[in-house]
């Protein structure tokens, strides 16, 4: 027998904010059972521009009933998550299936994020789970336990996403503020530098002008002196000629 269930929720945040925040969800205090999320591979489709990622999620099982503990054994479980984030169609899909306990059950969860049809600034979130257990006699019991656990973690997951979105928005605002301060400071430095350069150019131009004026005055004085000397020489020569006569 296969047990199916679907949950829906609206995040009052834009799709881009939610898609960005999804990468910042873990680690977090609200889900200490999620021990690690490791990226195995990532690639961007050259045709669609969609980001394809493969991650391994390590989770610690807690509050496991006694009747199931003997079947499971280890408390640490692993799951493989395949995700596709398409920035053009504004759709993010995450499919997760268990790597641990494959001989006991098959659990597949699909999370889909799309812009809300009622409000483009909100995000529609849909979670689908499919559980199939194999042990004879207790398969149905295991399936119902898995679905109940899925619902409990779904509520926690929404809170985790809200916190992640708040974190991303805060970091963006902080970056914008620091960038604005940097740009303002850099602009002030440019203005001061330009003012200093202009002052230097003005001073140099004034000095050059004063130097030219001084040279011009000196040249005029020299010319006047030369003219005066010539006039004196001419007068002396004329006087000598008169005396000779």
Residue pairs with C-beta under 8 A, 6 or more apart in sequence:
1 132
1 139
1 140
1 143
2 130
2 131
2 132
2 143
3 130
3 131
3 132
3 140
3 143
3 144
3 146
3 147
4 128
4 129
4 130
4 131
5 128
5 129
5 147
5 150
5 151
6 126
6 127
6 128
6 129
7 126
7 127
7 151
7 154
8 124
8 125
8 126
8 127
9 125
9 127
9 158
10 116
10 122
10 123
10 124
10 125
11 18
11 122
11 123
11 125
11 158
11 161
11 162
11 165
12 121
12 122
13 21
13 121
13 122
13 123
13 165
14 115
14 120
14 121
14 122
14 123
15 90
15 92
15 113
15 114
15 115
15 123
16 90
17 123
17 165
17 168
17 169
18 92
18 113
18 123
18 125
18 161
18 165
19 85
19 87
19 92
19 113
20 168
21 161
21 164
21 165
21 167
21 168
22 92
22 94
22 113
22 161
22 164
24 164
24 167
24 168
25 157
25 160
25 161
25 164
26 34
26 36
26 37
26 160
27 34
27 36
28 34
28 160
28 163
28 164
30 156
30 159
30 160
30 163
31 153
31 156
31 157
31 160
32 60
33 59
33 60
33 61
33 62
34 57
34 58
34 59
35 58
35 59
35 60
35 76
36 56
36 57
36 58
37 55
37 56
37 57
37 58
37 81
38 55
38 56
38 58
39 53
39 54
39 55
40 54
40 55
40 56
41 53
41 54
42 51
42 52
42 53
42 54
43 51
43 52
44 50
44 51
44 52
45 51
45 52
48 86
48 88
49 86
49 87
49 88
50 84
50 85
50 86
50 87
50 88
51 83
51 84
51 85
51 87
52 82
52 83
52 84
53 81
53 82
53 83
53 84
53 85
54 80
54 81
54 82
54 83
55 80
55 81
55 83
56 78
56 79
56 80
56 81
56 99
57 78
57 79
57 80
57 81
57 96
58 76
58 77
58 78
59 76
59 77
59 78
59 79
60 75
60 76
60 77
61 72
61 75
61 76
61 77
62 75
64 72
64 75
65 145
67 138
67 141
68 142
68 145
71 104
71 135
71 138
71 142
72 101
72 104
74 100
76 100
77 98
77 99
77 100
77 101
78 98
78 99
78 100
79 96
79 97
79 98
79 99
79 100
79 107
80 96
80 97
80 99
81 94
81 95
81 96
82 94
82 95
82 96
83 92
83 93
83 94
83 95
84 91
84 92
84 93
85 92
86 92
90 114
90 115
91 112
91 113
91 114
92 112
92 113
92 114
93 110
93 111
93 112
93 113
94 110
94 111
94 112
95 108
95 109
95 110
95 111
96 108
96 109
96 110
96 111
97 106
97 107
97 108
97 109
98 105
98 106
98 107
103 134
104 133
104 134
104 135
104 142
105 131
105 132
105 133
105 134
105 142
105 143
105 146
106 130
106 131
106 132
106 134
107 129
107 130
107 131
107 146
108 129
108 130
108 131
109 127
109 128
109 129
109 130
109 150
110 127
110 128
110 129
111 125
111 126
111 127
112 125
112 126
112 128
113 123
113 124
113 125
114 123
114 124
115 122
115 123
115 124
116 122
116 123
116 124
117 124
125 158
127 150
127 154
129 146
129 147
129 150
131 142
131 143
131 146
131 147
131 150
132 143
133 139
133 140
133 142
133 143
133 146
135 142
